[in-house]
Amino acid sequence: MIISFLNQKGGVGKTTLSVNVAAYLAKSGHRVLLIDADKQGSASTWASIREDAPFQVVSMARTNMARDALKLAADYTHTIIDGPPHAEEIARSCIVASDFVALPIEPSGLSTWASDLTVKQVREAQEFKPSLKCGFVVSRKIGNTVIGRDIRNMAAEAGMPILAGDIEQRVAFAESLTMGKSIFEWAEGSAAAKEIEQLTKEIERYVEEDIFSGTEAQTANG
């Protein structure tokens, strides 16, 4: 299973989600690879400040990375790709290599609009890879705000599934990454950790049970 986190806008939580979803899968007993496809190398930097990591991290920020990513992924049960912002060709390679493309969007029209290009790329990839699945992930949500509630309506206009589990903007996420920890090492049992667990299980279920096909325009909340 290869899961990529992509959005052309930076700062929407791709690395936070990639690292922590990989950490949850590794904690669950899976053999996990995280491919850092972002030239900024945030996930690689996170790994470098640790003595060891619960999963393998490899930097692969190049336009033709899909074939090499697939070869590496063959040795793992799960592969997570931390995609880049502002890099259309690399993002396309990430999509081609993936089974599921998660598009993190924060409660802002800017991130939703920036995701339009990625949505287009996913649709194009599905023409020759019908098994490719996708969905929006509401990320960095500030709870009980108007824009936090309305983001789902904004995203639904793109005609792409929206995952049920929201990831709220929490200090624990920033603290854990800064210290080279996953949220499960930093704050086991916290609301942040539970959000990552729910999201990961939801993505796994969609891929394994074929709940969402890439051509269906439906939302997780009906």
N, C-alpha and C positions, 0 to 999 in steps of 0.2 A: 504494500500500500504506500503510495507516494502522495503526500499532501503538501501543497505549496500555499504560502501566504503572500498575496500580491496586491498592490495598489500603486498607481503611478505617483500618488502623493506620499511624501515622507511624513513621519511623525504620527502614523495612525495605529502603531502598536504591532507591526509585523514581527519585529525581533522578539518582543515580549511574548507574543503568542507562540512563535516558533520554538523558542527555548523552553517555555514551560509546557507546551504540548509534548515536545520531545521528552522532557523530564518525566511527565506523567506516564507516558508509554513505557519508558525505561523502568520506572518504579513499579510498573505493572508486570514486569518480567519479559518485556519484548527487547529484541536486539534492534537498536535505533541508530540511524545516521541522520545528522543534521547537515545539510549543504548550505553554506553561506554564499548566496549568489549576489550579494550586495557589495559593491566596491568599497563602501564605507567600513565593512568588516566588523560590524558590531557584535555579531554572534561569535566570530572568531576571537575578538578581543575578550568577550565574556569567558570563553574557554581558556584563554591564555593566562588569566589571572587566578586560575584554579590549579591545584596540584594534580587533580584528575577530574574527569567529568563522567557522569553516568551514561553518556552516549558519545559516539564519535562525531567530531565536528571537522568538516572539510571545506576549505574555501574554493569556490568555483564560479567566479564572477566573470564569465565570458559568454559571448553570443552563441557559440556552438556547443554549449555545455550539455545539451539533452542526451546525446549518445553516451557520454562518459558518466552522466548521472545515473542513467539506467543500468549501466554495467556495475557501478558501485552499489546501487540499491539492491541488486540481486543477492547480495550477501547479508541483507538485513530484512527483518520482518516489516519494519516501518521506516520510511525516509521522509523527513521534513525539509522543505526548501524555504529558506528565508529570502524572499524575492527583493529586488531593488526598486527604488523609485526612479523616475526620470530615465529609464533605460528600456526602451521599447523592445529592442532585439533580444536582450537577455530575458526579459519577461516572457517573450514568446517561446523561448527555449524552455523556460521553467514550466510553462503551460503544457507544452508538447510532452514533457517527461511525466506529467502528473496524472493521478487517478482522480484527485479532487483538488479544485482550486478554491481557496477561501479568500474572499476579498474583505479585509477589515475596513470598516468605515466608521469614522467618529461622528458625533452629533454636530455636523456642519455641512452645509451645502457644498463647501469646497472639496471635501473628501469624496462626497457622492459624485460630484461632477468629474473629479479626477479619475474615478473608477470607470468612467464611460469607455475609455480606451481599452482597459483590461477586459471589460465585458465584451467589447467588440472582438478582441483577440481570442477570448474563450469561445465565442460563437463560431469564429472562423475555424478554430481547432476542432470543434465538435463535428464539422462537416466531414472530416476524414477520420475522426476518433469519436464515434457516437457514445462510447462508454464513459467519456470524460464528464465528470459531475462538478458542480460549482455551487457556491452560495455566499451571500453576504454574512459577515460577522459584525455585529454592532460592538465597537471597541471604544474604550476610553469614555464610556457613557457617564455622565453626571446624573445620578439618580434623581427622580422626581422633578425634573425640569421640563419645560414645554418642548424644547428642542430635543431633549432625550426621548420624549414620548413620540415626537413627530418623525424621527429619523426613519422609522420603519415605513411610514407612508411615502417618504421621499425615495427610499430605496426600492420600494415595490414598483415604482414607475419604470424601472429598468427591466422589468419582466424576468427577474432572477430570484430564486428561492432565498429566503432570509432565515438563518438558523435561529432557533428559539432562545438559545443561551446568550445573554448579553455579558460583556466584560466591562465592568465599571472602572473608572479612573481611580486607582487606589495607590496610596503612598507605598504600600508593601511591594508592589511590582517594581517601582523605581529603586527602592532600597535593595531588594534582592539582586537585581541585575548589577547594580553598582558594586555590590560585595562579592560578585561572582557566584551567586547562589541561585538555585531555582526557587520558585515560590513555595515548593514543598519542603525544601531545606530551611527556608527562612521563616515561613509562617504556616506550618502544617496545621490543617484543620481550620484555617481562616476562610473568610468569605471569598477572598481572592483565589485561594487554592480550590475551593469548591466550584467556582466559576470555570476554571480551567478544566477540572475533571468533567464537568457537565458538557462543556464544549467538545472535548476530545471524544467522549462516548457518543455524542450526537454525530460527529463527523464519521466515526467508525461505523455507526449504524447505517448511515446513509450510503456509504460505500458498499458495505457488506450485504445489505438487504435491498439495495437498488431502489431506495425510497424516492430519491430525486433523480430524474434524468435531466440532462442538460437542456432539453428543449421544452421542459414544462415550466410554465410561468405560474408558480404558486408560492405561497408563503408558508412558513412553518406555523404561523398562528391562524391558518385557515384562509 
